[in-house]
Amino acid sequence: MRVIWRVLPVLLFFSGCVQLDAETALSVPDSVHVAQALTQRRSYRIEASTQMVGFSLMINGIELQITDGSEPFTSQISINDWMISGNNDVAITISWPDRVPFSPDTSSASFRLFANNTLLREFKWPVSEIQDTANAYPHTFTETIRADYFPRVLLGRAERVISSAGVLPREDQTEIADLAEQLRTALREKDMEKINELLMTKYTDLAAARSVSPSSVRNEANNTFRELMEKENYAIFFNGRNSFFSVVDDRAVRLGQGRIGFPEPALIITYRENRTTVRWVMELYFAKINGTWVIIR
């Protein structure tokens, strides 16, 4: 993920792999089963379990999970939202928590990559490919998932508008900035109709990636927004030093401050609860579909 341009002033708001072996890769169905494969739900997930080890998980350049290793971590992490038909790159980087001595004997880590209930690959501690010494970390596992029969989500067909020099044309910056401003205004005014209009591409594309209906994704989002809007001192902010970042092989642009390992989302909603200020955040990703910029994720 590389920064491509400092965002326009209009958005300066307040701050608040190793290739799978042939026998383990997803097989390509023969012609008799193609129609069935196209409608079959494909659920991709990573089951992670770590003890005294920090890690980050990236799928196609999107950072889905970061832990610092200060607490044990066990979870199933869905990666469908950022999958596309064809090759998908998975990267898991493990590292030692700050100020913790190198201690592989007291640490553990396991990452299991599944397609539906089929185990594609497992990474376990200790790392057999490297010598267990402190200077060998951070260490990154990489894997390429071939998913030819994943739904044809719009994300995979987005235009690549970013040049090889990492430049996003100014007119594209302006369009993205305008979309973000429209969303901020709609959230401030609690205009659910406009919010749904701006997020409709996101709803429909996420629905395709998850093999569910767009209405279920929209209803879930609407329930979340309405709950937030009812909170005491509900307020909308955008991060104060927004930048554009290229992601998913230049298919999308993330709006928000930060760098890999330390992301700071663009959209921030704050409210009061039990005398405490609570901070709710949402990443904003944009893509150009059929010549028009939309919020894609």
C-alpha positions as CSV (number, residue, x, y, z in Angstrom):
1,M,0.0,0.0,0.0
2,R,1.6,3.2,-1.1
3,V,0.6,6.8,-0.5
4,I,-0.3,8.4,-3.8
5,W,-1.2,12.0,-3.1
6,R,-1.9,14.3,-0.1
7,V,-5.6,14.8,0.0
8,L,-7.1,18.1,-1.1
9,P,-7.8,20.8,1.5
10,V,-11.5,20.2,1.3
11,L,-11.1,17.0,3.2
12,L,-8.9,18.4,6.0
13,F,-11.6,18.0,8.6
14,F,-11.4,17.7,12.4
15,S,-9.3,14.8,13.8
16,G,-11.0,12.9,16.6
17,C,3.4,-16.0,-0.9
18,V,4.2,-19.1,-1.9
19,Q,2.0,-20.4,-4.7
20,L,-0.3,-23.3,-3.7
21,D,0.7,-26.8,-4.9
22,A,-1.5,-28.2,-7.6
23,E,-3.0,-30.7,-5.3
24,T,-3.9,-28.1,-2.6
25,A,-5.0,-25.3,-4.9
26,L,-8.7,-24.8,-5.4
27,S,-9.5,-27.1,-8.3
28,V,-11.1,-25.8,-11.4
29,P,-14.5,-27.6,-12.0
30,D,-15.1,-29.4,-15.2
31,S,-17.8,-28.2,-17.6
32,V,-20.4,-30.4,-16.0
33,H,-20.0,-28.6,-12.7
34,V,-19.3,-25.0,-13.9
35,A,-22.9,-23.8,-13.4
36,Q,-23.1,-25.2,-9.9
37,A,-19.7,-23.7,-9.0
38,L,-20.8,-20.3,-10.1
39,T,-23.7,-20.3,-7.6
40,Q,-21.9,-22.1,-4.8
41,R,-21.1,-20.0,-1.8
42,R,-17.3,-19.7,-1.2
43,S,-16.4,-18.8,2.3
44,Y,-12.7,-17.9,2.8
45,R,-11.4,-17.4,6.3
46,I,-8.2,-17.6,8.4
47,E,-8.3,-19.2,11.8
48,A,-5.6,-17.4,13.9
49,S,-4.4,-18.3,17.4
50,T,-1.3,-16.6,18.9
51,Q,0.3,-16.3,22.3
52,M,2.9,-13.6,23.0
53,V,3.3,-12.9,19.3
54,G,2.1,-9.9,17.4
55,F,0.9,-10.2,13.8
56,S,-0.7,-8.4,10.9
57,L,-2.9,-10.0,8.2
58,M,-3.2,-8.6,4.7
59,I,-5.3,-9.7,1.8
60,N,-4.6,-8.2,-1.6
61,G,-2.8,-5.3,0.1
62,I,-5.7,-4.6,2.6
63,E,-4.7,-4.8,6.3
64,L,-7.6,-6.8,8.0
65,Q,-6.1,-7.5,11.4
66,I,-3.3,-6.1,13.6
67,T,-2.4,-7.3,17.1
68,D,0.6,-6.2,19.1
69,G,1.0,-9.5,21.0
70,S,0.3,-8.1,24.4
71,E,-2.7,-10.4,24.8
72,P,-3.5,-13.9,23.6
73,F,-5.5,-13.8,20.3
74,T,-7.9,-16.4,18.9
75,S,-10.3,-15.6,16.1
76,Q,-11.8,-16.6,12.8
77,I,-11.2,-13.8,10.3
78,S,-13.3,-13.7,7.1
79,I,-11.4,-12.5,4.1
80,N,-14.2,-12.6,1.5
81,D,-14.8,-8.8,1.4
82,W,-11.4,-8.2,-0.3
83,M,-11.3,-11.3,-2.5
84,I,-11.6,-11.1,-6.3
85,S,-11.9,-13.8,-9.0
86,G,-8.4,-15.1,-9.9
87,N,-5.2,-14.7,-7.8
88,N,-5.5,-13.3,-4.3
89,D,-2.4,-12.6,-2.2
90,V,-2.4,-13.3,1.5
91,A,0.4,-12.0,3.8
92,I,0.8,-12.7,7.5
93,T,3.6,-11.0,9.3
94,I,4.6,-12.1,12.8
95,S,6.6,-9.9,15.2
96,W,7.7,-9.7,18.8
97,P,5.8,-7.3,21.2
98,D,7.6,-4.1,22.1
99,R,9.8,-4.5,25.2
100,V,9.4,-8.3,25.3
101,P,12.6,-10.3,25.2
102,F,12.9,-12.9,22.3
103,S,11.3,-16.0,23.8
104,P,10.2,-18.6,21.2
105,D,9.9,-21.3,23.9
106,T,7.0,-19.4,25.6
107,S,5.3,-18.2,22.4
108,S,2.9,-19.9,20.0
109,A,1.3,-19.0,16.7
110,S,-1.0,-20.9,14.3
111,F,-2.7,-19.6,11.1
112,R,-5.0,-21.9,9.1
113,L,-6.3,-20.8,5.7
114,F,-9.7,-22.3,4.7
115,A,-11.9,-22.3,1.6
116,N,-15.3,-23.4,3.0
117,N,-14.2,-26.3,5.2
118,T,-11.2,-27.2,3.1
119,L,-7.8,-26.5,4.7
120,L,-5.6,-24.9,2.1
121,R,-2.5,-24.1,4.1
122,E,-1.3,-24.0,7.7
123,F,1.5,-21.9,9.2
124,K,2.6,-22.9,12.7
125,W,5.2,-21.9,15.2
126,P,8.1,-22.6,15.2
127,V,8.8,-21.3,11.7
128,S,10.7,-24.1,10.0
129,E,12.0,-22.0,7.1
130,I,14.0,-19.7,9.3
131,Q,16.4,-19.9,12.2
132,D,14.7,-18.8,15.5
133,T,16.7,-15.8,16.3
134,A,15.5,-12.3,17.2
135,N,16.9,-10.7,14.0
136,A,14.8,-13.1,11.9
137,Y,11.7,-11.2,12.8
138,P,9.4,-9.7,11.7
139,H,8.8,-12.7,9.4
140,T,6.2,-12.8,6.7
141,F,4.3,-15.8,5.3
142,T,2.9,-15.3,1.8
143,E,0.3,-17.4,-0.1
144,T,-1.6,-17.0,-3.3
145,I,-5.1,-18.3,-3.4
146,R,-6.4,-19.0,-6.9
147,A,-10.2,-18.4,-6.8
148,D,-11.4,-18.5,-10.4
149,Y,-15.0,-19.1,-9.4
150,F,-15.3,-16.4,-6.8
151,P,-18.2,-14.0,-7.6
152,R,-17.3,-11.4,-10.2
153,V,-17.3,-8.5,-7.8
154,L,-17.1,-4.9,-9.1
155,L,-13.8,-4.5,-7.1
156,G,-12.0,-6.7,-9.6
157,R,-13.3,-4.7,-12.6
158,A,-12.5,-1.2,-11.2
159,E,-10.4,1.0,-13.4
160,R,-6.7,1.4,-12.7
161,V,-6.4,5.2,-12.7
162,I,-3.2,5.5,-10.8
163,S,0.0,6.0,-12.8
164,S,3.1,4.0,-12.4
165,A,4.6,7.0,-10.6
166,G,1.8,6.7,-8.0
167,V,0.0,9.8,-9.2
168,L,-3.8,10.1,-8.9
169,P,-5.1,12.8,-11.4
170,R,-6.4,15.9,-9.7
171,E,-9.9,15.6,-11.2
172,D,-10.1,12.1,-9.5
173,Q,-9.0,13.5,-6.2
174,T,-11.7,16.2,-6.5
175,E,-14.4,13.6,-7.2
176,I,-13.3,11.4,-4.3
177,A,-13.2,14.5,-2.0
178,D,-16.7,15.4,-3.1
179,L,-18.1,11.9,-2.3
180,A,-16.5,12.0,1.1
181,E,-18.0,15.4,1.8
182,Q,-21.4,14.3,0.7
183,L,-21.2,11.3,3.1
184,R,-20.1,13.5,6.0
185,T,-23.0,15.9,5.4
186,A,-25.5,13.0,5.1
187,L,-24.3,11.5,8.4
188,R,-24.3,14.9,10.1
189,E,-27.9,15.5,8.9
190,K,-28.9,11.9,9.7
191,D,-30.1,11.6,6.1
192,M,-30.5,7.8,5.7
193,E,-31.8,8.0,2.1
194,K,-28.6,9.9,1.0
195,I,-26.3,7.6,3.0
196,N,-27.8,4.5,1.3
197,E,-27.5,6.2,-2.1
198,L,-23.8,6.9,-1.5
199,L,-23.1,3.4,-0.1
200,M,-25.3,1.3,-2.5
201,T,-22.3,0.1,-4.5
202,K,-20.6,-1.0,-1.3
203,Y,-23.8,-2.8,-0.2
204,T,-24.3,-4.7,-3.5
205,D,-20.6,-5.6,-3.9
206,L,-20.2,-6.8,-0.3
207,A,-23.4,-8.9,-0.8
208,A,-21.8,-10.6,-3.9
209,A,-18.6,-11.3,-2.0
210,R,-20.5,-12.8,0.9
211,S,-23.1,-14.6,-1.1
212,V,-26.0,-12.8,0.7
213,S,-28.6,-10.3,-0.4
214,P,-27.8,-6.6,-0.8
215,S,-30.8,-5.8,1.4
216,S,-29.3,-7.8,4.3
217,V,-26.1,-5.8,4.1
218,R,-27.9,-2.5,3.8
219,N,-30.2,-3.3,6.7
220,E,-27.3,-4.2,8.9
221,A,-25.6,-0.9,8.0
222,N,-28.7,1.1,8.6
223,N,-29.3,-0.5,12.0
224,T,-25.7,0.5,13.0
225,F,-26.1,4.1,11.7
226,R,-29.4,4.6,13.4
227,E,-28.1,3.2,16.7
228,L,-25.2,5.6,16.5
229,M,-27.4,8.6,15.6
230,E,-29.4,8.1,18.7
231,K,-26.4,8.3,21.0
232,E,-25.7,11.4,23.2
233,N,-23.3,13.9,21.6
234,Y,-23.3,12.1,18.3
235,A,-20.7,13.9,16.1
236,I,-19.0,13.3,12.7
237,F,-15.3,13.9,11.9
238,F,-12.8,13.1,9.2
239,N,-9.2,12.4,10.2
240,G,-7.2,15.7,10.2
241,R,-4.4,14.6,7.8
242,N,-6.1,12.5,5.2
243,S,-4.1,11.0,2.3
244,F,-4.9,8.7,-0.6
245,F,-3.5,5.2,-0.6
246,S,-3.4,2.8,-3.5
247,V,-4.7,-0.7,-2.6
248,V,-5.7,-3.9,-4.4
249,D,-3.3,-3.5,-7.3
250,D,-4.4,0.1,-7.8
251,R,-8.1,-1.0,-8.1
252,A,-9.1,1.1,-5.1
253,V,-8.1,4.1,-3.1
254,R,-8.2,4.2,0.7
255,L,-8.9,7.6,2.2
256,G,-7.3,8.0,5.6
257,Q,-4.1,8.9,7.5
258,G,-1.4,6.4,8.3
259,R,0.8,3.7,6.9
260,I,0.9,-0.1,6.9
261,G,0.7,-1.2,10.5
262,F,-0.7,2.1,11.8
263,P,-3.8,2.9,9.8
264,E,-6.1,5.7,10.8
265,P,-9.6,5.5,9.2
266,A,-11.0,8.6,7.5
267,L,-14.5,8.5,9.0
268,I,-14.8,8.9,12.8
269,I,-18.1,9.1,14.8
270,T,-17.9,9.9,18.4
271,Y,-20.6,9.8,21.1
272,R,-21.1,9.8,24.9
273,E,-21.9,6.6,26.8
274,N,-21.7,6.3,30.6
275,R,-19.8,9.6,30.9
276,T,-17.2,8.3,28.4
277,T,-16.5,9.4,24.9
278,V,-16.7,6.4,22.5
279,R,-15.0,6.5,19.1
280,W,-16.5,4.5,16.2
281,V,-14.5,4.4,12.9
282,M,-15.1,3.3,9.3
283,E,-12.6,2.9,6.5
284,L,-13.5,4.5,3.2
285,Y,-12.4,2.9,0.0
286,F,-13.2,4.3,-3.5
287,A,-13.1,2.8,-7.0
288,K,-13.8,4.1,-10.5
289,I,-16.5,1.9,-12.1
290,N,-17.7,2.6,-15.7
291,G,-16.1,6.1,-15.4
292,T,-17.7,7.1,-12.1
293,W,-16.1,7.1,-8.7
294,V,-18.1,5.2,-6.0
295,I,-17.6,4.1,-2.4
296,I,-16.6,0.5,-3.0
297,R,-15.9,-0.7,0.6
